[in-house]
Amino acid sequence: MSDRPIFWLKPFLVVLMTMVAAPLAAHSTPNSEVRLTVSDNRMVADIIVPQGEYAFGTGNPVDGSLRSTRLAREYLADHIDVSTPGGKLWTVSMGTVEFVQTDGPPDLHAIAYLVPPAGASATELTIDWQVLIDELPGHFALFLHDAEAAGGKGAIIGAVRKDTPPLEVKIAEQGALAPLIAAMGLGAHHIMEGYDHLLFLLVLLLPAPLIARAGNWGGNRSTRGTVVKLAQIVTAFTIGHSLTLIAATFGNWSLPTAPVEVAIALSVLISAMHAARPILPGKEPIIALAFGLVHGLAFATLVQEAQAGMASSALTLLGFNLGIELVQLAIVAAVVPSLLILSRYRLYAGLRQALAYFGIAAAAAWIVNRTTGLAEGVVATMEAAMSHAAWLVAAAALLALVLVVQKLLIGKRSASPMQGASA
């Protein structure tokens, strides 16, 4: 396979700049948000669902007609179940349902009234949320407790996505560390579902065991050299996104999220091209640091959407960052042993190229979608495939194990005749 993707870079950047100059129409944070408020012994849920994701996931019309709002009302009512911790069902009734555009792309906005059964507390409930998370595996819903009436601001409750258990909400029992724990869960959810963040890190790690020679990836680093390089990359990325996450959150920056999302996709593109053929050999930690700053802006946007009060903002920020780092470290720990072993074999070149070209294609799809609003089906299909990436990691680990065992067996066989001869 030829290592020739670098010639794409210049014309692609020209096209990209042309596209970015056009109005950015793609939803920058395509996830749902649910704000819960306790009022008159009931819970009021203020629901925001990105219109584009709703339309693609359900196939329902979004033209604002009576039929479109009726179908949206029915869909939401059928995909939201609420119960007490003991399993008694709450009554869920839909209020306002509308398609609106307030800031950025349009959304499906709805108000749901959640009424507990007689004798049950309105502050303890279990929410089985199925809105879009089955249709769109990369989609998640962020739940917040809106305590503005009590003089505070929104506090993170948690997030739900495909295959997560129903969300347990116990607003009355929130302790001092509740913001930290909830934010850790949110950070972990965000990075696990942030396929662009994960793909950037993965393709940046791919060439770490290799040495650039004559414009191609040639020889292998020592095991110690590879571990040092990997540590530099992960540390640089952590420092980069932590710096902008902290600065943007405490500085209360107003972030232009759409260009940030495009820049993240561009980071995946450049890193994937670098994995296919060295364009910045030896500079992987610098790439990780530079683009880590950009990724941190996207993380900060999600934290700001939670609007945690100043009393808990430090804990929220710490927890969110810890959640991200724990998932990153778990992924690195799962991937690195396979990289160290497989990079010693010729088949690694093909594996690296395949993943690099997939990264290039994924980045291109994200850029098109985030600058024009097109290719939603391609992106959804691509992210659905990425949701099964754990199987790829497991397959790589199994292949590495087979190769190690095979090498040991061959070593024993070659040693046996020598032992017999000496006897």
Secondary structure, 3 states (H helix, E strand, C coil): CCCCHHHHHHHHHHHHHHHHHCCCCCCCCCCEEEEEEEECCEEEEEEEEEHHHHHHHHCCCCCCCHHHHHHHHHHHHHCEEEECCCCCECEEEEEEEEEECCCCCCEEEEEEEEECCCCCCCCEEEEEECCCCCCCCCCEEEEEECCHHHCCCCEEEEEEECCCCCEEEEHHHCCCCHHHHHHHHHHHHHHHHCHHHHHHHHHHHCCCCEEEECCEEEEECCHHHHHHHHHHHHHHHHHHHHHHHHHHHHHCCCCCHHHHHHHHHHHHHHHHHHHHCCCCCCCHHHHHHHHHHHHHHHHHHHHHHHCCCHHHHHHHHHHHHHHHHHHHHHHHHHHHHHHHHHCCCCHHHHHHHHHHHHHHHHHHHHHHHHHHCCCHHHHHHHHHHHCCHHHHHHHHHHHHHHHHHHHHHHHHHHHHHHHHHHC
